[in-house]
Amino acid sequence: MTGLFFKQLRDDPQAGLVISEPLMGRAALKWMVILARRVNNPDGSFGGDVHVSVTLNYFTEIFKSLNLGPNGAVTLFDDHLTIISRYASGSLFSEPTKVKTSPELNNLVSSKVHVGTYHAKSGADGIERIFAYRRVGNLPFFFVVGLAEDDYLTEWRQDAWRHSLLTLLFALSTVLAAWLLHVGWRRQVRSSTLLKQAMEEVEVANAQSELILASAGEGIYGIDTAGRLLFINPAARRSLGISDDADITGASAHSLNRHRDIDGLPCTDDTCLVQQIIRDGIARRSETEFFLRQDGTQFPVELSGNAMVREGTCTGAVVIFKDIR
């Protein structure tokens, strides 16, 4: 193995780090990869090479330390879509293994992109996961990390119940504020003192509503029928990369957070789930949406939306979303 890269490193001063395909070590009888680099003499001429052997078990032990849930998976592939090392659901791969990979992963590899995400059924074990794909610099390797739907949706469903309670409290506070305002208007005829008291109660109710929005862990925002932002909570600003001091009230919510859908196609007003809620007033929920941050990167979300209705007419929508990376 010592002469594996000798000629390449001797003849090419710009070769840099050279990595072998997986090999069976003669002495250790373990699968490994060889990393080698040229060593120059003081005058720049070839002085030899240094190399190190790394067993595939080394990668597997690192993967075992990651907390990806009971059904999570992390895999190191080479450019031939051969598994170099893998850890998933307690099973280990520490030798080169060829499996049938998903079309989504095949497309990412053939397009030579360095970073990507996709949703697919694993070719190794058939489990549905959301995957993150990243190439290792310019080397012929890439990592794929997957989170199983059953793992992350369990936590999300629990959060959804808590969020539903917060939404209910928000709605009740809004109704209470409107009722108090009406009562205050009627009392104005009888006493300005009573009116002042009613307005103070309205302010308390509004403060409670704002506190609920500010403390919610999920992103929450409201829009009118034209798609303009009415309000947005701090969690939504953080997820979308919008600074706390940026005044975006009245801006188009669709242009702030939508770019492409899960199939990579442009997400227009006609295909936008939130716009559909405004058009027909029917609540919707989706587990496969993508939002756009201010820096141009996309991330997967699960969201639910409900129409805001006044006197039988839809006046906008409230949207709740959760980053599910």
C-alpha positions as CSV (number, residue, x, y, z in Angstrom):
1,M,0.0,0.0,0.0
2,T,2.9,2.4,0.5
3,G,3.4,2.7,-3.2
4,L,-0.2,3.2,-4.0
5,F,0.0,6.9,-4.8
6,F,3.8,7.2,-5.1
7,K,3.9,7.9,-8.9
8,Q,0.9,10.3,-8.8
9,L,2.4,12.4,-6.0
10,R,5.9,12.3,-7.5
11,D,4.7,13.5,-10.9
12,D,2.1,16.0,-9.8
13,P,3.2,18.8,-7.3
14,Q,-0.4,20.0,-7.1
15,A,-2.0,16.7,-6.2
16,G,-2.7,17.8,-2.7
17,L,-4.5,15.2,-0.4
18,V,-5.1,11.9,-2.2
19,I,-7.5,9.3,-0.9
20,S,-7.8,5.7,-2.0
21,E,-11.0,3.6,-2.5
22,P,-11.7,1.3,0.4
23,L,-9.1,-1.5,0.7
24,M,-8.8,-4.6,2.9
25,G,-5.7,-4.1,5.1
26,R,-3.2,-6.9,4.8
27,A,-2.0,-6.8,8.4
28,A,-5.2,-5.7,10.3
29,L,-7.6,-7.5,8.0
30,K,-10.0,-4.6,8.3
31,W,-11.5,-2.3,5.6
32,M,-9.8,1.0,5.5
33,V,-9.0,4.0,3.3
34,I,-5.5,5.4,2.7
35,L,-4.8,9.2,2.9
36,A,-1.5,10.4,1.3
37,R,0.2,13.7,0.7
38,R,3.4,14.8,-1.1
39,V,6.4,15.9,0.8
40,N,8.8,18.4,-0.9
41,N,12.5,19.0,-0.3
42,P,13.6,22.6,0.5
43,D,14.2,23.3,-3.2
44,G,10.6,22.1,-4.0
45,S,11.6,18.8,-5.5
46,F,9.8,15.6,-4.6
47,G,11.1,14.2,-1.3
48,G,8.6,11.4,-0.7
49,D,5.1,11.0,0.6
50,V,3.4,10.6,4.0
51,H,0.3,8.4,4.3
52,V,-2.1,7.2,7.0
53,S,-4.6,4.4,7.1
54,V,-8.1,5.1,8.6
55,T,-10.3,2.0,9.2
56,L,-14.0,2.3,8.3
57,N,-14.8,1.4,11.9
58,Y,-13.5,4.8,12.8
59,F,-16.3,6.6,10.9
60,T,-18.9,4.2,12.3
61,E,-17.9,4.9,15.9
62,I,-18.2,8.7,15.2
63,F,-21.7,8.1,13.7
64,K,-22.9,6.2,16.7
65,S,-22.3,9.3,18.9
66,L,-24.8,11.3,16.9
67,N,-28.3,11.7,18.4
68,L,-30.6,11.2,15.4
69,G,-33.5,9.5,17.1
70,P,-34.4,5.8,17.1
71,N,-34.7,5.6,13.3
72,G,-32.2,8.2,12.2
73,A,-29.4,7.3,9.8
74,V,-26.0,8.7,8.8
75,T,-24.1,7.3,5.8
76,L,-20.8,8.0,4.1
77,F,-20.9,7.3,0.3
78,D,-18.3,7.5,-2.4
79,D,-19.0,8.9,-5.9
80,H,-20.0,5.5,-7.1
81,L,-22.9,5.5,-4.6
82,T,-21.2,2.7,-2.6
83,I,-21.7,2.9,1.2
84,I,-18.3,3.3,2.9
85,S,-19.7,3.5,6.5
86,R,-23.2,3.7,7.9
87,Y,-25.0,3.7,11.2
88,A,-28.8,3.4,11.4
89,S,-31.3,2.0,13.9
90,G,-28.5,0.2,15.8
91,S,-27.1,-1.5,12.6
92,L,-23.6,-0.9,11.4
93,F,-21.9,-0.9,8.0
94,S,-18.1,-0.9,8.2
95,E,-17.3,-2.3,4.8
96,P,-18.0,-1.2,1.2
97,T,-21.7,-2.1,0.4
98,K,-23.6,-1.4,-2.7
99,V,-27.4,-0.7,-2.3
100,K,-30.2,0.7,-4.4
101,T,-30.3,4.4,-3.7
102,S,-33.3,6.8,-4.1
103,P,-33.9,8.8,-7.3
104,E,-33.6,12.0,-5.3
105,L,-30.1,11.1,-4.1
106,N,-29.1,10.0,-7.5
107,N,-30.1,13.4,-8.9
108,L,-28.1,15.3,-6.3
109,V,-25.0,13.2,-7.0
110,S,-25.2,13.5,-10.8
111,S,-25.8,17.3,-10.6
112,K,-22.5,17.7,-8.6
113,V,-24.1,20.0,-6.0
114,H,-22.3,20.3,-2.7
115,V,-25.3,20.8,-0.3
116,G,-29.0,19.7,-0.6
117,T,-32.0,18.3,1.1
118,Y,-34.7,15.8,0.0
119,H,-37.5,13.7,1.3
120,A,-37.5,10.0,0.3
121,K,-37.6,6.3,1.3
122,S,-34.2,5.0,2.1
123,G,-32.8,2.5,-0.3
124,A,-30.9,0.7,2.5
125,D,-33.8,0.0,4.9
126,G,-37.0,1.4,3.3
127,I,-37.7,4.0,6.1
128,E,-39.2,7.4,5.1
129,R,-36.8,10.2,6.1
130,I,-35.9,13.8,5.5
131,F,-32.3,13.8,4.3
132,A,-29.5,16.4,4.4
133,Y,-26.8,15.9,1.8
134,R,-23.3,17.4,1.9
135,R,-20.2,16.7,-0.2
136,V,-16.8,16.6,1.6
137,G,-15.0,19.5,-0.2
138,N,-13.6,18.4,-3.5
139,L,-13.0,14.8,-2.3
140,P,-14.9,11.9,-3.8
141,F,-17.1,11.4,-0.7
142,F,-20.3,12.8,0.6
143,F,-22.4,12.4,3.8
144,V,-26.2,11.8,4.0
145,V,-28.0,12.3,7.3
146,G,-31.6,11.4,7.7
147,L,-34.3,11.9,10.3
148,A,-37.2,9.5,10.3
149,E,-40.7,11.0,10.0
150,D,-42.0,8.9,13.0
151,D,-39.2,10.4,15.2
152,Y,-39.5,14.1,14.4
153,L,-43.3,14.1,13.9
154,T,-43.9,12.6,17.4
155,E,-42.3,15.7,19.0
156,W,-44.0,18.0,16.5
157,R,-47.4,16.6,17.2
158,Q,-46.8,17.2,20.9
159,D,-45.8,20.7,20.1
160,A,-48.9,21.1,17.9
161,W,-51.1,20.4,20.8
162,R,-49.4,23.0,22.9
163,H,-49.5,25.4,20.0
164,S,-53.3,24.8,19.6
165,L,-53.8,25.7,23.2
166,L,-51.8,28.9,22.6
167,T,-53.8,29.7,19.5
168,L,-57.1,29.2,21.4
169,L,-55.9,31.5,24.2
170,F,-54.9,34.1,21.6
171,A,-58.4,33.8,20.0
172,L,-60.1,34.1,23.3
173,S,-58.0,37.1,24.3
174,T,-58.9,38.8,21.0
175,V,-62.7,38.1,21.5
176,L,-62.4,39.3,25.0
177,A,-60.7,42.5,23.9
178,A,-63.4,43.2,21.3
179,W,-66.2,42.5,23.9
180,L,-64.6,44.9,26.4
181,L,-64.3,47.6,23.7
182,H,-68.0,47.2,22.9
183,V,-68.9,47.4,26.6
184,G,-66.7,50.4,27.0
185,W,-68.5,52.2,24.1
186,R,-71.9,51.6,25.7
187,R,-70.7,52.8,29.1
188,Q,-69.4,56.0,27.5
189,V,-72.9,57.4,27.6
190,R,-73.2,56.9,31.3
191,S,-69.7,57.5,32.6
192,S,-66.3,58.6,31.2
193,T,-64.7,56.9,34.3
194,L,-66.1,53.5,33.3
195,L,-64.9,54.0,29.7
196,K,-61.4,54.6,31.0
197,Q,-61.6,51.4,33.0
198,A,-62.8,49.4,30.0
199,M,-59.9,50.7,27.8
200,E,-57.4,49.7,30.5
201,E,-58.9,46.2,30.4
202,V,-58.5,46.1,26.7
203,E,-54.9,47.1,27.0
204,V,-54.3,44.2,29.5
205,A,-56.0,41.8,27.1
206,N,-53.9,43.0,24.2
207,A,-50.7,42.7,26.3
208,Q,-51.7,39.1,27.2
209,S,-52.1,38.3,23.5
210,E,-48.7,39.8,22.7
211,L,-47.1,37.8,25.5
212,I,-48.6,34.5,24.1
213,L,-47.3,35.3,20.7
214,A,-43.8,36.2,22.0
215,S,-43.5,33.1,24.1
216,A,-44.6,30.6,21.5
217,G,-41.8,28.3,20.3
218,E,-43.3,28.0,16.8
219,G,-43.3,30.6,14.2
220,I,-46.7,32.5,14.0
221,Y,-47.8,35.2,11.6
222,G,-51.1,36.7,10.4
223,I,-51.9,38.1,7.0
224,D,-54.8,39.9,5.4
225,T,-56.7,38.8,2.3
226,A,-54.1,40.6,0.1
227,G,-51.3,38.5,1.7
228,R,-49.9,41.4,3.7
229,L,-48.3,40.8,7.1
230,L,-50.5,41.9,10.0
231,F,-48.2,40.5,12.7
232,I,-45.3,38.1,13.1
233,N,-43.8,36.7,16.4
234,P,-40.2,36.5,17.4
235,A,-39.9,32.7,16.7
236,A,-41.0,33.3,13.1
237,R,-38.5,36.2,12.7
238,R,-35.6,34.0,13.9
239,S,-36.5,31.1,11.6
240,L,-36.8,33.4,8.6
241,G,-33.7,35.4,9.5
242,I,-35.6,38.7,9.9
243,S,-34.1,41.1,12.5
244,D,-36.2,42.2,15.4
245,D,-36.0,45.9,14.5
246,A,-37.0,45.3,10.8
247,D,-40.5,46.8,10.2
248,I,-42.1,44.4,7.8
249,T,-45.7,45.0,8.7
250,G,-47.6,45.3,5.4
251,A,-45.0,43.5,3.4
252,S,-46.0,40.5,1.2
253,A,-45.6,37.4,3.4
254,H,-45.3,35.2,0.3
255,S,-42.3,37.1,-1.0
256,L,-40.7,37.0,2.4
257,N,-40.8,33.2,3.0
258,R,-41.6,31.3,-0.2
259,H,-39.3,30.5,-3.1
260,R,-39.7,26.9,-4.2
261,D,-41.8,23.9,-3.2
262,I,-40.6,20.4,-2.3
263,D,-40.4,19.4,-6.0
264,G,-38.0,22.4,-6.7
265,L,-40.7,24.2,-8.7
266,P,-41.4,27.9,-8.1
267,C,-44.1,28.3,-5.4
268,T,-46.7,30.8,-6.9
269,D,-49.7,32.3,-5.3
270,D,-51.8,29.7,-7.1
271,T,-50.0,26.8,-5.5
272,C,-49.4,28.4,-2.1
273,L,-51.3,26.6,0.7
274,V,-51.8,29.8,2.6
275,Q,-53.3,31.6,-0.4
276,Q,-55.7,28.6,-0.8
277,I,-56.9,29.1,2.8
278,I,-57.6,32.8,2.1
279,R,-59.5,31.9,-1.1
280,D,-61.8,29.2,0.4
281,G,-61.6,29.8,4.1
282,I,-60.7,26.1,4.8
283,A,-58.1,25.2,7.4
284,R,-55.1,23.3,6.0
285,R,-52.0,21.5,7.3
286,S,-48.9,20.3,5.5
287,E,-45.8,18.3,6.5
288,T,-43.9,19.0,3.3
289,E,-43.4,22.7,2.8
290,F,-40.3,24.8,2.2
291,F,-39.7,28.3,3.5
292,L,-37.0,30.8,2.4
293,R,-34.7,32.7,4.8
294,Q,-33.6,36.2,4.1
295,D,-30.1,34.9,3.1
296,G,-31.6,32.9,0.3
297,T,-31.4,29.4,1.9
298,Q,-34.4,27.1,2.1
299,F,-35.5,24.9,5.0
300,P,-38.3,22.3,5.4
301,V,-41.3,23.2,7.6
302,E,-44.5,21.7,8.8
303,L,-47.3,24.3,8.9
304,S,-51.0,24.7,9.7
305,G,-53.2,27.6,8.8
306,N,-56.7,28.8,9.8
307,A,-58.8,31.5,8.2
308,M,-59.7,34.6,10.2
309,V,-63.4,35.0,9.7
310,R,-65.5,38.1,10.6
311,E,-69.3,38.1,10.1
312,G,-69.1,35.1,7.8
313,T,-66.3,36.7,5.6
314,C,-62.7,35.6,5.5
315,T,-60.5,38.6,6.5
316,G,-57.1,36.8,6.4
317,A,-55.3,33.8,7.9
318,V,-53.1,32.8,10.9
319,V,-50.2,30.5,10.0
320,I,-48.2,28.4,12.4
321,F,-45.0,26.7,11.2
322,K,-42.1,24.6,12.7
323,D,-38.6,24.1,11.3
324,I,-38.2,20.3,11.0
325,R,-34.6,20.0,9.9
